[in-house]
């Protein structure tokens, strides 16, 4: 399976425990689709360079995941349906 970088910004109005639960739900979604989470870097709450969905800061999380190629569309759909996530960036890891 191909590895992907998943960068997410979680709403800043959540506390740390709720943000961790959102990260756990994302990891569970990856595993439910037959993928694997290799690493998870929680950078914490950071100020954004510009306003995103009405927020000027958010919890930053960067994960290295692998998902079967036929499940990527479903995974992206699940990310969009999560109300606690305000922005995602999902890119293919070239050197993995």
C-alpha positions in Angstrom: 0.0 0.0 0.0 1.1 3.5 -0.7 1.8 5.8 2.2 0.2 9.2 2.5 0.7 12.3 4.7 -2.5 13.5 6.3 -2.5 17.0 7.8 -5.6 18.0 9.7 -6.6 21.2 11.5 -9.1 20.6 14.2 -11.5 23.2 15.6 -9.8 25.3 18.4 -12.9 25.5 20.5 -12.4 21.8 21.6 -10.3 21.0 24.7 -7.3 18.7 24.4 -9.2 15.6 25.3 -11.9 16.2 22.7 -9.1 16.9 20.1 -7.5 13.6 21.0 -10.8 11.9 20.5 -11.1 13.4 17.0 -7.6 12.1 16.2 -8.5 8.6 17.5 -11.7 8.6 15.3 -9.5 9.4 12.2 -7.2 6.6 13.1 -10.1 4.2 13.6 -11.5 5.2 10.2 -8.1 4.4 8.6 -8.0 1.0 10.3 -11.6 0.2 9.4 -10.8 0.8 5.8 -8.0 -1.7 5.9 -5.2 0.9 6.4 -2.5 1.5 8.9 -1.3 4.5 10.9 2.5 4.7 11.1 3.0 7.9 13.0 1.0 10.7 14.6 2.5 14.1 15.3 0.2 16.3 17.4 1.7 19.8 17.1 -1.0 21.3 19.4 -2.9 24.5 19.1 -1.3 27.0 16.6 -2.2 30.3 15.1 -3.2 30.1 11.4 -1.7 32.5 8.8 -5.2 33.3 7.6 -8.8 32.6 8.6 -10.0 29.1 7.8 -13.8 28.4 8.2 -14.0 31.4 10.6 -11.2 30.3 12.8 -7.8 32.0 13.3 -6.2 29.0 15.2 -6.6 25.3 15.4 -5.1 22.0 16.6 -2.5 20.8 14.1 -2.1 17.0 13.5 0.2 15.3 11.0 -0.2 11.6 10.4 1.6 9.1 8.1 -1.0 6.6 7.0 -1.4 3.9 4.3 -4.9 3.2 2.8 -5.8 0.8 0.0 -6.2 2.9 -3.2 -9.8 1.8 -3.7 -10.8 3.2 -0.2 -9.3 6.7 -0.6 -12.4 8.3 -1.9 -14.4 6.9 1.0 -11.8 8.0 3.6 -11.8 11.6 2.2 -15.6 11.6 2.4 -15.5 10.6 6.0 -13.0 13.4 6.8 -15.4 16.0 5.2 -18.3 14.7 7.3 -16.4 15.2 10.5 -17.6 18.5 11.9 -14.6 18.9 14.2 -12.2 19.0 11.3 -11.9 22.4 9.6 -9.3 21.6 7.0 -7.3 18.6 5.7 -4.5 18.0 3.3 -4.0 14.4 2.0 -0.9 13.9 -0.1 1.0 10.9 -1.5 4.3 10.3 0.2 6.8 10.0 -2.7 9.9 8.6 -0.9 8.1 6.0 1.3 
